[in-house]
Amino acid sequence: MLTDVVIVGGGLVGLMTAERLAREGLDVTLVDRGEPGAGWSGIGLVAPALDGAAAPPLVDLVDDAMHRWPDWLVDADLADQLPLAAGVLAVAESPFHRQELERVRPRVERRHPTAEWLAGGHLAEAVPGLGRHIEAGMLHRDAQRVDPHRLGTLLCASLVRRGGRVRWGTPALALDVRGDRVHGVRLPGEILPGGAVVLATGAQAPGLWPEGAAPLAWAAQRWTTVLLDGVPVPPVAIVGRGRLVAPLDSGHVALVSAAEGSDYRAGASAATLRRTLDAADLLPAVADGRVVAVEAWLGPAPVDGLPLMGGWAGLSGLAVAVGADGHGLTLGPLMADVVYALLFDIAVPFNLAPFRPDRGEA
Ligand SMILES: Cc1cc2nc3c(=O)[nH]c(=O)nc-3n(C[C@H](O)[C@H](O)[C@H](O)COP(=O)(O)OP(=O)(O)OC[C@H]3O[C@@H](n4cnc5c(N)ncnc54)[C@H](O)[C@@H]3O)c2cc1C
């Protein structure tokens, strides 16, 4: 019987998975090559896939994941400790964009009964000060926002409380594969054994793929965020075409530009920075804000836009939970459930095939 698991990656997905497995009584060791908190960032929206062009399997998956959050907070004993702020407004920035949002509107209203389509005066009343080019929008009252750093901190504490171990500054160099089974991971100077290994390695995931595996086409995506001070905080996050303005718990307002394909260079380019600042078009008053920080991250993204969840055909003892791109926080509890189900051979209540990590070998 499986009793111990090694998790590689202490981002939010790895931590949610580690917490889930430790809660089930497994002996969990999490290793991360970085320092605590490096990846616990972002805007913290627990929200649907708001882009009308998102792939249908992703849209359904993110919806399911979002609806799991309230129960997950209770199960993880976090409901009292993690205040959630509500509301996301997906706005149409052009007639074409409006058509796109209207196309998905029936589905959104079916899956999110509290969502409301707003136009004209109703829109201006719900969120005053929107850019004049904004024609209409869908207000998602059931979408929520959580502080990612606080979430990461709480998950670490909870993992340790449940007997788990966390080793920061510890790079995994390779999987320890013998025959058709993964027995652990190779660290500098030692092999860390595990009844199963979970890869939650974010953008760097292909570095630990099993030897000889045909790689799925993969891109790191660079996200850029500009934090502003001294401006009124909008009541909800405003998501436009590839950019957004969001209130943060710190009292700052964040401008974010959508991910762009990139190599693994760190930092924001001048071009991305300009595009990110342009997000103030969504709520022009924030353009007067004082820039207090510019942050750029690499997000993991298979080029087919779908996350990777599952095992590798012909190799036991391995589960993968990566590639969530801009939805990692929302998808985390669902990915953790999938990993748990895989390790214990429990059926998953939806079709995992589109998300298999070895789909590149088909
Ligand atoms: C600007 C921005 C805004 C976002 N907003 C939202 C949002 O509103 N809602 C939402 O749901 N999601 C959002 N996201 C996405 C979400 O933050 C990410 O999808 C999520 O944090 C990814 O988490 P992860 O655990 O998969 O990967 P990561 O956070 O990248 O963690 C992977 C970890 O693995 C470690 N690692 C990698 N390789 C190794 C190795 N060989 N050995 C040891 N350790 C290793 C790394 O050090 C890293 O800590 C946003 C992201 C960005 C950038």
Ligand as a Chemical Component Dictionary entry (heavy atoms), coordinates in Angstrom:
data_LIG
# 
_chem_comp.id                   LIG 
_chem_comp.type                 NON-POLYMER 
_chem_comp.pdbx_formal_charge   0 
_chem_comp.three_letter_code    LIG 
# 
loop_
_chem_comp_atom.comp_id 
_chem_comp_atom.atom_id 
_chem_comp_atom.alt_atom_id 
_chem_comp_atom.type_symbol 
_chem_comp_atom.charge 
_chem_comp_atom.model_Cartn_x 
_chem_comp_atom.model_Cartn_y 
_chem_comp_atom.model_Cartn_z 
_chem_comp_atom.pdbx_ordinal 
LIG C1  C1  C 0 0.506  37.588 -13.131 1  
LIG C2  C2  C 0 -0.184 36.317 -12.847 2  
LIG C3  C3  C 0 -1.488 36.332 -12.445 3  
LIG C4  C4  C 0 -2.142 35.141 -12.181 4  
LIG N1  N1  N 0 -3.411 35.199 -11.758 5  
LIG C5  C5  C 0 -4.051 34.035 -11.522 6  
LIG C6  C6  C 0 -5.376 34.060 -11.102 7  
LIG O1  O1  O 0 -5.959 35.138 -10.937 8  
LIG N2  N2  N 0 -6.023 32.885 -10.900 9  
LIG C7  C7  C 0 -5.395 31.685 -11.100 10 
LIG O2  O2  O 0 -6.029 30.647 -10.925 11 
LIG N3  N3  N 0 -4.108 31.632 -11.480 12 
LIG C8  C8  C 0 -3.429 32.779 -11.708 13 
LIG N4  N4  N 0 -2.168 32.755 -12.114 14 
LIG C9  C9  C 0 -1.543 31.465 -12.361 15 
LIG C10 C10 C 0 -1.061 30.827 -11.132 16 
LIG O3  O3  O 0 -0.395 31.747 -10.303 17 
LIG C11 C11 C 0 -0.108 29.756 -11.587 18 
LIG O4  O4  O 0 -0.736 28.928 -12.544 19 
LIG C12 C12 C 0 0.263  28.910 -10.454 20 
LIG O5  O5  O 0 0.855  29.651 -9.438  21 
LIG C13 C13 C 0 1.244  27.892 -10.989 22 
LIG O6  O6  O 0 1.589  27.177 -9.931  23 
LIG P1  P1  P 0 2.416  25.895 -10.099 24 
LIG O7  O7  O 0 2.519  25.328 -8.742  25 
LIG O8  O8  O 0 1.889  25.017 -11.189 26 
LIG O9  O9  O 0 3.863  26.367 -10.681 27 
LIG P2  P2  P 0 4.955  27.315 -10.018 28 
LIG O10 O10 O 0 4.408  28.333 -9.141  29 
LIG O11 O11 O 0 5.836  27.720 -11.151 30 
LIG O12 O12 O 0 5.756  26.298 -9.084  31 
LIG C14 C14 C 0 6.640  25.335 -9.583  32 
LIG C15 C15 C 0 7.693  25.139 -8.522  33 
LIG O13 O13 O 0 8.509  24.040 -8.926  34 
LIG C16 C16 C 0 9.837  24.336 -8.544  35 
LIG N5  N5  N 0 10.691 23.507 -9.395  36 
LIG C17 C17 C 0 10.738 23.495 -10.756 37 
LIG N6  N6  N 0 11.638 22.591 -11.161 38 
LIG C18 C18 C 0 12.173 22.029 -10.048 39 
LIG C19 C19 C 0 13.163 21.019 -9.813  40 
LIG N7  N7  N 0 13.788 20.406 -10.827 41 
LIG N8  N8  N 0 13.459 20.685 -8.537  42 
LIG C20 C20 C 0 12.823 21.301 -7.492  43 
LIG N9  N9  N 0 11.891 22.273 -7.658  44 
LIG C21 C21 C 0 11.564 22.622 -8.914  45 
LIG C22 C22 C 0 9.990  25.811 -8.804  46 
LIG O14 O14 O 0 11.039 26.361 -8.018  47 
LIG C23 C23 C 0 8.619  26.350 -8.382  48 
LIG O15 O15 O 0 8.596  26.786 -7.045  49 
LIG C24 C24 C 0 -1.482 33.914 -12.358 50 
LIG C25 C25 C 0 -0.156 33.884 -12.752 51 
LIG C26 C26 C 0 0.486  35.072 -13.001 52 
LIG C27 C27 C 0 1.899  35.001 -13.417 53 
# 
loop_
_chem_comp_bond.comp_id 
_chem_comp_bond.atom_id_1 
_chem_comp_bond.atom_id_2 
_chem_comp_bond.value_order 
_chem_comp_bond.pdbx_ordinal 
LIG C1  C2  SING 1  
LIG C2  C3  SING 2  
LIG C2  C26 DOUB 3  
LIG C3  C4  DOUB 4  
LIG C4  N1  SING 5  
LIG C4  C24 SING 6  
LIG N1  C5  DOUB 7  
LIG C5  C6  SING 8  
LIG C5  C8  SING 9  
LIG C6  O1  DOUB 10 
LIG C6  N2  SING 11 
LIG N2  C7  SING 12 
LIG C7  O2  DOUB 13 
LIG C7  N3  SING 14 
LIG N3  C8  DOUB 15 
LIG C8  N4  SING 16 
LIG N4  C9  SING 17 
LIG N4  C24 SING 18 
LIG C9  C10 SING 19 
LIG C10 O3  SING 20 
LIG C10 C11 SING 21 
LIG C11 O4  SING 22 
LIG C11 C12 SING 23 
LIG C12 O5  SING 24 
LIG C12 C13 SING 25 
LIG C13 O6  SING 26 
LIG O6  P1  SING 27 
LIG P1  O7  DOUB 28 
LIG P1  O8  SING 29 
LIG P1  O9  SING 30 
LIG O9  P2  SING 31 
LIG P2  O10 DOUB 32 
LIG P2  O11 SING 33 
LIG P2  O12 SING 34 
LIG O12 C14 SING 35 
LIG C14 C15 SING 36 
LIG C15 O13 SING 37 
LIG C15 C23 SING 38 
LIG O13 C16 SING 39 
LIG C16 N5  SING 40 
LIG C16 C22 SING 41 
LIG N5  C17 SING 42 
LIG N5  C21 SING 43 
LIG C17 N6  DOUB 44 
LIG N6  C18 SING 45 
LIG C18 C19 SING 46 
LIG C18 C21 DOUB 47 
LIG C19 N7  SING 48 
LIG C19 N8  DOUB 49 
LIG N8  C20 SING 50 
LIG C20 N9  DOUB 51 
LIG N9  C21 SING 52 
LIG C22 O14 SING 53 
LIG C22 C23 SING 54 
LIG C23 O15 SING 55 
LIG C24 C25 DOUB 56 
LIG C25 C26 SING 57 
LIG C26 C27 SING 58 
# 
